[in-house]
Amino acid sequence: MSRQLRRLNADIIFCVIKENNMQTTKHIWQNGEMKLWENTMTHVLSHSLHYGSGVFEGIRVYETSRGGAIFRLDEHIDRLYYSANAIKMKMPWTKEEFKNAIVETVKINGLKQGYIRPLIYYGYGELRISPLGCPVEGIIAAWPWGKYLSADPIKVKVADYIRIHPQSSVADAKICGHYVNSILSFLQVNGEGYDEALLLDFNGNIAEGPGENFFLVKDGKLVTPKLGTILAGITRKSIIELARELGYETEEKTITLDEVMSADECFFTGTAAEVTPIGSINGEPVAGGKTGLITARLNEEFMRIVSGENDKYKKWLTYV
């Protein structure tokens, strides 16, 4: 490919991003080098582009009185490397090297608040199903990004698609290919006028949203699906710990759809979603269609933590 054509492709990509109101930053880390956003390229025959054989994380950086702070960076790095191991990736970087690269990417872009996307993928080598003849490559991007879902209670519908079977894949790994399942469920319910989907597991019990973990509140008690068929969410783990610290009984267990439909409150959690109240499920109101009191309190306390206003949880923050 000529230099002029590569540049034209970069300009087209950059223009499409701008037209869709995604705020770009100046630099992206790629394979150990800091590159200009519009010059970061990969080959169209990369294995992961064709088969979904990549792994990724979603991480947030929050503005605090001490500057930008990355939320639970060590835990995200641990999960990224766990996911990579699940598809037999031999990581070219140590955890500490990759962690430092994330901090440097945030720093060089002057990002005080926003979203960080590390992605590790099998690059261009060969196109057999086996990725083992392909190089392992990586990028880290960071950009300003506000709340993923509405701050107001959202409308949710149970999708026709179920969450991937735990014997079909490594269900708690954050593997790119898993998210086709999420895309299908979102497209289905969004086309019917809903904001987000809720997926059941292979037994017909509650699993999670397309990109979020699920909680319900009943008689002052928090309940969330147990691990096994869901992503081991880092925000989920944080909310469980926070809720118990605040004195709320919290249980991880199998949840039926009937239990959900009789809940006092329901909400999603996730790096992008943070704490998102659910106002209705399948057209039936939850908490009168408003944000429940416990949901609101957990959200308020969570935002205090990520903003650096609760010293008890300062261990969760990596200051840039």
N, C-alpha and C positions, 0 to 999 in steps of 0.2 A: 504494500500500500504506500502511495506517495505521501510525502510530508504534507502537501496541500490538502489531500483527501482526508488524512487523519485530523488535520486542523478543522476542516469543514464538519466532520462528524462530531468533534468536540464542541464546536459552536452550536450545532443543532441540538445536542444533548443539553447544553447549558441553557439555550433558549426555551426548550420544553420545560425544564425545571422552573425557570423564571415565570413562564406562563401559568404554571400550576401553583404559583405562590409559595414555593419552597424556598426558604431563605438559604442561600449558600454562604459558605465561609471561604477563606482563601486557600487553605491547605488541606490535603489528605495524606496521611501516612500510608505508604504502600511498600511492602517487602523491605522494610528497613530504611526507606528514604522518604523525606517530606517533599511532596510534589504539589504543584498548583492544582486546584480542584478540577479545572477543565482539561488538564493534561494527564489525569489518572485513567489509564486504559488497561483492558485485559483482552485476551484473544476470544473471538467468537466461538472457537472450538474448545473452550475451557470445559472440562468434564462437569463441573458443578452447574454450569449454565444449562446443560442438556439433561442432567439426572438429579439435580437438587442435592448433590453431595458436598454441601458446605455446612458450616455451623456458625452461629452468630450470637451476639448479645445485644440487648438494649439497655443502656445505662443513662442515668440523668446526672447532670451537673446543676447545682442550685446556687443562687446568689445568697451570700450571707454577709454579715458585717465584717468578716475576715477575707472576703473575696469568694471566688467560686469554690464549691465543694462537691466532689463526686461521691454519690451515694453508694455505699457498700461495694466499693471497687474490688476488694479482695474476693468477696463471694462471687461476684460476676466473673472474675478471672478463673476462679476454681471451676465454675460451671462451664465456662467456655472450653477449658482443657478437658473436662469430663466428657463433654459432647464430642470434642475432637477425637478422643480416645475411642468413643463408641463406633466411629467409622474409620478406625485404624490410621488416623493421621499422625505422622511423626512431625511434631511441631518444631520449626526451625528456631524458635525463640523460647527462652526460659520464661516462666511466669513473671519474674521480676523485670526482665527486658520488655515484655509486652505491656506490663503495668506502666512502666516508665514511658513507653511510647504513647499510651493513652493520655497520660498527664501532659506530655509534651504537645500532643495534638490539640488538646484543649487550650494549653497555654499559648501556643503560637498563633492560634486563631482569636485570642483575646476573648474567649467565650466565658461569660460569667454565669449564664443560665441557658440550658438547652439539652440536647440529646446527643448521645455518643453511640455510634454503630461500629463495633468491631466485627469483622467477617473473615473467617478462615475458609479457604476453598481449594479444591483440586483444580489446578490450572490446565493449560494446554500440554498434552502429552500424547494420549491416545484415547479413542472413544469406545473401547470395550466397556462393559458394565463395571468391571473391576477398575477402581481408580488408582491402583497401586503403582502404575507406571507413569503417573502424573505428578508434577511438582506441587507441593503445598505452598500456597500463597496467602497473603493476608493484607487487609486494608483496615484503617481506622479513620472514620469520618466523624465530624462533630459540627452541629449547626444549631441555631436558635429554633426551638420548637415548643409551642405551648401545650395546653392540655389536649390529649388525644381524643377523648370523648367529652361530651358536654358536662359542664359543672352542674347543670340541672339534672333531675332524674331522667333516665333514658328508658326508651321502650325496647323491650327484649322479647324475642320469640325463640322457642325451642326449635332447633333446626332439624330437618329431615336426615341430615348427615350425622353419624355418630363420631365420637373421638376415636382416633386410631386404636386398634386393639393392642394391648401391651405385649402380646406375642408376635405382633407384626413388625415391631420396631423397638427401639429403646425409647419408651414413651416419655421418660423424664429428661431426655437430652433435647437440646434446642437445635435441631437439625433443619436445614432450609426446606428440604422436601416435605417435612411434616406440614408445612404451612399451606400446601395446596388444600388440605382438609379444612383449614381455617378460611381460606379464600372462598371455597365452595359454599360453606355455611353462611358466611357473611353475604355473599352475592344473593343467595336465596332469600334471606330474611329482609335484606335491605331493599330488594325488589318488591317486597310486600309492604314497605312503609315502616319498617322497624329500624332502630339505630344499631342494634347488635344482636348476635345470636347467642344461644346457650346450647351447648352440646351435651348429649347423654353419652354414657359409656356403653360397652357392648352388652351389659346386663340391663340397660334401660334406666340406670341411675344417673344422677347429676355428675358431670365431669367438670367442664370449664367453659369459658367463652373462647372465641377464636384467638384471642391474644391476652386473655385475662383469667385469673383465678376467681372463684366464686365463694361468697359467704352469705349466710342467712342469719337473722337474729330472731329468736323465739323466746319469749318470756325472759328477756334480759341476757340470754345465753347465745354466744356465737358458735356457729357450726360451719365447717368447711369440709369438702370432700377429702378423704385421706389420700395419701400418695399411692401411686400404682398405675393409674390411668391418666394422670395429669402431669403438667410441668411443675417441677418443684420451684415455685415462684419465690423470688427473693423478697418482693414486696409482701407476698402472702406470709412468708416466714416472719417478716418484720411486724406485720399487723397482729399476728398471733402473739408474739412476744409483748407488743405494746398493750394489747387488750388484757392480757393476764396481769401486766403491771398495773393497769388501771382498775383491776378488781373484777373484770368480766370473766365468767367461766367460759372456756373455749374448748371445743372438741373437734377432732378430726375423725370423720366417720362416713360410712355410706349414707347418702341422702337420696330419698325418693322424690319424684316430681310432686307427689301429693304433699310432702313436707314443705316443699318450696312454695306451693300455692297457698299454704296456710301460714306462711311466715309473717312476722310483724315487720321485718325489714329485709332487704336484700341489697348487696352491693358487689361490684367487681373490684379487684385489685390488680395492679401490674405496674411495671416501670413507666410505660406510656400512659396508662389509664389512671395511675395513682390510686385514689379511692373514689370510685364512681358510683353514685347511688342509682338504684334501679327503681323506676316508678311504676312499671307494669311488666307483666310476663304473660304472653299469649293474650294480650288485651285485657287482662285482669289486673286491677290496681294493686300495688304493694305500698304499704304505709300511706294509704290515701293518695298515692301519686306524688307524695312529697318525700323529701330527704328525712329518713328516720333520725331520731335523737341520738342513738348510739353511733350510727353511721357518721353523723355530723361531728360528733365528739372525736371519733377515731381519725377522721379526716383532719380536723383542726390540730390534734396532737401530732399527727404524722407530719403535717406541714411545718409545725414548730421544730420538729427534729431535723428535717432536711434543710431548714433555714438556719440551722446552727443555734437555735434558741433553747435547746434542752441539753445541758452539759452531760447528763447521764448517758446520752447516746452519741457523744462526740466520737466514739470509736467507730461509728458507722460512716464517718465523713473523712474523705481524703482531700485536704485543701490544696488548691493549685497555686 
